[in-house]
């Protein structure tokens, strides 16, 4: 193998060291400059392998054979050099280690330069960036692959990986927001190059844009310092520890789809925040008058509701038409557990279910969700907003049962990202209990008696 490796390195250097070739499309010999650059990367890698001593790893042996095939293809017109380039990149990735991942990334860069619309090249680039822990860049490459991929079945693995990477980043964002709210520092976005979470005497640099290993170490240090400062019993520390555990789980394994959720995508606090960010939201009351006007052809109320980006409806509608538009359906599980009731078969883009305790909440979801009736389902972090200090940003609301409308309004208020939130058809806040009426009244910006609309500030 030593002589074969040396001979291959000589061949690679001989081809890659040629003067620049003519631009693509011109007559003349010589490989494309991007292929020459790819061979130079392979030559550097071969030189490092030769210097490391005898080769006993079968994966590296396969990589060397693949580089040999690429070398032959580059020196033989019409030999399928581009496909050989992609195969070599995949073999580099399969060989393991940071050096293999960096070679795969370099080859993927040359492949995308050669063919910017190659879905295979963009997937290779995403896989290489993912292996190097550069997860935000990997998401961008994976999304380019999906934009070019026409086969929905073939793209499911990539879609699932994107969801995993985003979920891991979301846990970091939420942790930063949690620490920032408590310290009065930080914007909680986690989107910059680095966010300092001031804890104790030092600062922990944590961001979703950090390489995976650095982010994991910074997250570990943040939890350690926060626990030492506030104690493990502190509610915010408990939530931070839970976010850390979820981040570690997502970093190690892709989440398995729950077949009992009917194919719906679980959505947490960061995902819901993104869903409503910058959008106009209306919460529509389920009353006979509102339902009648909404169904009437040419109704001004129907036109008003249709103009919102997100339409929210609560609990089991008794008056709204089965086909009434519902972008966000919110319901509260009430009464004795286990909660039994009709299945949620009305179509909704996103469904949030409030309830406690957790085991019965999970059982209700699995027994009452209808496959295909929703695209997203709120996860356990959204099941009890008014009783989670880390979620509502204050003390728990323990003044008895709250209406579903009030709960979702408090949640939207906490998220703070909608451009506008309106209540339609509630006939004014008097239809709500006194404490809920007081909370809404304190935040009412304008009222519209004609449309029975209340706009929250």
N, C-alpha and C positions, 0 to 999 in steps of 0.2 A: 504493500500500500504506500510505503514511503516513496518508492521510485515513481509509482503512478501519480501520486500527489505532486511530486516535483515536476514531472513531465506535463501534467495538466497546468500547473502554475506557469510554466514556460510558455505553453500554448496561449493561455489567457493573456499573459503579458505581451506576447507577440501581436495578438489581434488588437487588444485595447490600446496598445501603444502606437498604432498607426496614425498618420496625420488625419485631420478632420475630413470626414466624408462629405460628399455633395449633399445639399439639402434634399429632403424627401420630395419625390416627384421628378427630380432631374435624372437624366441618364448618367450612368457612371457606376463604378463599383463601390464596395465598402458598405459596412453596416450603418444603420442610423446612429447619429451621435448619442441618442438615449441608450441604445443597446451597448455602445462602447463604454458609456459611463457605468452601465450595469455590470459589464464585465470587469471594469476596474474595481468596483465594489467587491465583486466575487474574488478577484485576485488578492485584494487586501485581506479578505477573510481566509483564503487559502494559505496565505503567508503566515497568518496568526496560527492557523491549525498546524502548519508544518513546524513552527517554533515550539508548539506545546508538547511535542513528543509523539510517540506511537499512538495510532488511533485504534481504539477498541470499541467505540460506540457505534452501533449499527445505524443510528439515526444520522450521525455525521457521515458515515460511509454513503448513505443514500443521498445526502446533500452533495457530496463530491461528485457522485455519478450524475446528478441532475445538472451540476455546473458543467460537467463534461458535455452533456447533451446540449446545453445552451451554447457552449463554445462552438460546437459543430454546427448548430443551427445558424449562428451568426456568420459563419464563414461559408455557408451553403445557401445560395439564393433560393427562396421558396420553400425553405425547410421548416417553416412555422416557428420563427424565432420568438414571436410574441407569446405564443402558448408555452413555449419552453421557459420564457422569462417568468410567467406566472407560476409554473410548476416549481421552478427553482425557489421563488419567493415562499411558496407554501412549504417546501422541504426545509428551508432555512428556519421558518417558524416552528416546524415540527421538531427540529433538532434541539430546541430548548435553549434556555439561557438568554441573558441580555444580548450577547453578541449575535445570536441567531435572530432575535427579534429585530435588532437594529439593521442587520443585513436585509431581512424581509421588508422593513420599512423603506430602505434605500431602493430596493428593487421595485417596490410598489410605486414609489415616487417616479421612477423612470417609466414604469408601465402607464401611469396616468398621464405622463407627458407625451407618450407615444399615442395613446388612445384615451382621450378625456371622457369618452362615453362608454368605456368598458366597465360593466358592472363587476366583473371578476377582479379587475385592478382596484376598484374602490373598496371591495370587500376585503381584499388582501391588505390594503392600507389600514382599514378599520381594525382588522384582527391584529396587525402588528402594533398599532398604537395602543390597542387594548392590552396586549401582552406587556407593553412597556409601562402600563399604568397611566397613560395619558388619556383619560377617559372622556373628557369634553371634546378633544380632537377626534377621538374614536367615534363619538356620536355623530360628528359632522361627516366623517367618511362613510359611516354606515347609512346615514340619510341620503348621501349621494348615490350609494348603491341601490337603496330602495326606490329612489326616483327613476332609476334606469331599469329596475327589475319589473317585468310584466307578469311573472308567475307568482301569484299570491301565496301558493303553498310553499314555494321555495324561499319566500321572504319571512316566514314566521319565526325562524330561529333568530334572524337579525332583529326583527321587531321586538322579540322577547329580550334580547340582549340590550337593546336601547332602553327598554323599560327598566331593566335592572340597573344600568348605569345611572339613569336619571333618578331612580328611587334612592340609590346610594348617595347621590349628590343632594337630594332633597333632605335626607337625614342630617347632613352637615349644615344645610341652610337653616333647618329648624333648630338645630343645636345652637348655632350662632345667634339666631333671633332670641332664643331662650336666655342665653347668657347676656346678650346685649340689653334685653329688656330689664334684667335684674341689675346690671351694672350701670345702666344709663349710658352705654357706649356701644358703638357698632351699629350698622344699618341693617344687619340681619339678612342681607341679600346673599352673601357668600359668593357673589359673582365676580369679584375683583381678583387681582393676582394674589392677594393675601389679606386676611382680615385678622386683626389682633383682638383676641378675646381676653380682656384684662381680668385675671384671676389671681388673687393673692398679691405677691410681690413681683410677679413677672407677667409676661404676655405670651399666649400660645398663638402661633400663626397657623390658622386653619382655614382652608378654602376648598371648595369642590374642584377647583382647577389645579390643585396640587397633584403631583404624581401619587398613585394609590398608596405606595409604601409610606410616603411622607404624610399624607392625609391620615392614614391609620395611626401613625406614631403621634401626630399632633392631637388627634381625637382622644387617644389614650391618655395623654398628658392633661388634656382639658378636664376629662372626667376625674382623674386622680386629684388634681388641684381643687376642683370644685367640691369633691367629696371631703377633702381635708379641711376646707374652709367652712362649709355649711353643715356637714354631717350627712350620712347616708339616708337619714329619715326625712330630710327636706324634700317637699314635693317636686321642686324644680330639679333637684339632683336625681330623684327617682326617674323623672321623665328623661333627663339627660342620659342616664345609664341605659334606659330602654332604647333611646335613639342610637346609642353606641352599639348595643347588642344587635339591633336591626342592621346597622351599617356593616358590622363585621359579617353578619350572615349574608348580606347581599354581596359583599366583596368576595366571599368564598364560594357562593353557589348562586346560580340563577334561581329566582323563585319559581316553584312548580305551580302550574295553573291548577286551580281547585276545580275539578270537574263538577262539583256540586254547586258552583256559582254560575253555571250556565254559560261559561265563556266570557263573563263580564270581567273587565279590568279593575282590580282594586285601586282605589284612589284615596290618598291621605290628605293631610292638611296642605302641604306644599302644592300637590296636584290640584286641589280645589282652589287654592289661591290663584294659580295660573289660569284655571278655567274661567274665573270671574273677573280677572284683571282687565281693567279698562273697558268693561262692558256695562251696558245698561240692563238692569234687572228689575223685574216686576213680580211681586207676590200677589197672586190672584185668589180672592176669597171664593169659597164654594158656597154661593148663595143662589136661591132661585132667580133673583133679579139679575145678578151678574151672568149666570148661565144663559138666561133667556136672551139678554142683550148680545152676548157673545155669539150666539148661534143665529141671530137675526141677520139676513143678507143686507149688506150695506151699512151695518151698524158702525157708528163712530167708535164705540167701545172695542169692537172686534179689531178695527183698524189700529186703535191705540195699542192694544196688546200685541198685535202682530209687529209693531214697530220696535219692540224691545229685542235686545240680543238674547236674553235668557228669560224664559217664563217659568216661574216656580209655583207649584201647587202642593198642597199639604194633605196628608192622610188619605183616606179612601173617599174620592169624590162621589157625592150622592147626586149632584145636580149637573155638573159639567158633562158635556158630550164625551162619549168614549174616544172620539178622535180629536178632542181638544188638545192643542199643542202643549206639550209639557217637556221642557228642557231639563228641569231639575225637579224630581219628585222627592218629597221629604215626609217621612212618617215616624210616629212614635209608638213603640210597643207598650201597651198599657194593660193593667190588670194583673192577675196572677200568672205566674209562669208554670209550665211552658206556654209561651204565647202561640195560640193557634188562631187561624183566621183565613180568609180567602187569599189566594195567591195574587201576587202583584203582577197582573198581566197587562196593565195599561202601559203603552209604550212611553219610555222616558229616556232621554240621553244619559242622565246620571240619576242614581237613586241613593239617598241617604236614609239610613234607618237608625233611630235613636233608641237605646235600650240598655238596661243593666239588670242582672249580671252577665258577664261575658259569655259563659257557656250557653246560656239560654238564648242570648243574642245570636250567637253563631248557629244554633239549631234553627232559629226562626228564619234566618237568611237561607239556609240550605233547604228548608222545607217550603218556603213561600216564594222564592225567586223563580221566575219563568225564563228559561233560556231564550235569548234573543229579545227580551222585553226591555233590556237596558244595555248600554255600552259600558258603563262604569258603575261600580258600587262602592260606597264609602267604606273604608276599612275601620278597624277597631279604634283607631285614634280619633274618629269622628262620632263615636256612638253615644257620648255623654258630654256634650260641650259645656253645659251649665254647671257641671260638677267636676270640671278639670281645670284647676287654677293655671296650669301651664298652657292651656288652650285659650281661655277667655282673658288671660292676662290679669286676673285679679282674684279675689276670694270667690269660693264656690257659692253658687246661688242655691241656698237650701231652704227657700221659703215655700216649699210645697211644689206640687206638679205644675209645670209650665205648659202653655199651649205650644203646639208644634210651630206655629207661625212666629211666636215670640222667640223660640229657641233658634230657628234658622235666621231670624233677624239679628240676634245677638252674635251668631256665628259670622254672618256677613260683615257686621260692624267690626268684629275682631280682625277679620282678614284684611279689611281696610283697602281692598284693591278695586272694587267695582266703581265705575264712573258715576253710577247713580242707582239708588234703590228706591222703588216706589211700591206702595201698597194700593191695590185696586179692589174696590168692591167691599171694603170692610165697613162701610157706612160710618166712617170715622173711628177713632180709637175706642169709643165707648163700648164697642162690642167685645172688647178684651177685658180681662180682670184688672182691678185697680193698679196693681204694681206694674203690669205690662203697659197699661194706658199711660202711666206716669213716665215710664222709660221712653216710650214712643213720642209722647208729647214733648219731652225735653230735647228730642232730636228732630222734630218736624220742622222742615224748612218752609214748605208751601203746602197748601191744600187746594184742591180743585173740586168744588162741589158738583160741577157738571159731570165729571168723569168719576166722581167718588174716589179721588186719588190723593194719597198722602206721600209727599216726597221727603225722605229722610236726609238730613244734612250729612 
